[in-house]
Amino acid sequence: MAMPRPTAAQLAYGSCTVIFSTLALLLLSQTSSAVGIAITAVAALALGLLVAMTVPPPGKRPAAVEQPAPEEPVRASVSAPASTPEPVRERAVS
């Protein structure tokens, strides 16, 4: 069974995560040693991989489950006229 290829969204989200998290970690840690930079790079790559793998693949969205609408009782009511009814007009037969 072959591995599925990453989608463009997975590549984009993963790459952006690696770049921005590397910059943020380097700025926050203010490290200048090679070991610190290597640890930061590995942590950023792991975070980028995690983000890329959590992007849902296209077309595999879970189907929405339709639930029947709750039945409401039918209320039969006769409303009183708001004003006096208009007289019925008879049509003249020609």
Backbone hydrogen bonds, N-H to C=O, Kabsch-Sander energy under -0.5 kcal/mol:
donor,donor_aa,acceptor,acceptor_aa,energy
11,L,7,T,-2.2
12,A,8,A,-2.5
13,Y,9,A,-2.8
14,G,10,Q,-2.3
15,S,11,L,-2.4
16,C,12,A,-2.5
17,T,13,Y,-2.1
18,V,14,G,-2.2
19,I,15,S,-2.5
20,F,16,C,-2.6
21,S,17,T,-2.3
22,T,18,V,-2.0
23,L,19,I,-2.2
24,A,20,F,-2.5
25,L,21,S,-2.6
26,L,22,T,-2.5
27,L,23,L,-2.4
28,L,24,A,-2.7
29,S,25,L,-2.5
30,Q,26,L,-1.5
37,I,33,S,-2.1
38,A,34,A,-2.2
39,I,35,V,-2.3
40,T,36,G,-2.1
41,A,37,I,-2.4
42,V,38,A,-2.4
43,A,39,I,-2.4
44,A,40,T,-2.3
45,L,41,A,-2.4
46,A,42,V,-2.4
47,L,43,A,-2.2
48,G,44,A,-2.5
49,L,45,L,-2.3
50,L,46,A,-2.2
51,V,47,L,-2.3
52,A,48,G,-2.4
53,M,49,L,-2.0
54,T,50,L,-1.1
55,V,51,V,-0.7
55,V,52,A,-0.5
60,K,57,P,-1.2
66,E,64,A,-0.7
67,Q,65,V,-0.5
75,R,73,P,-0.5
76,A,74,V,-0.7
77,S,75,R,-0.7
79,S,77,S,-0.6
94,S,92,A,-0.5
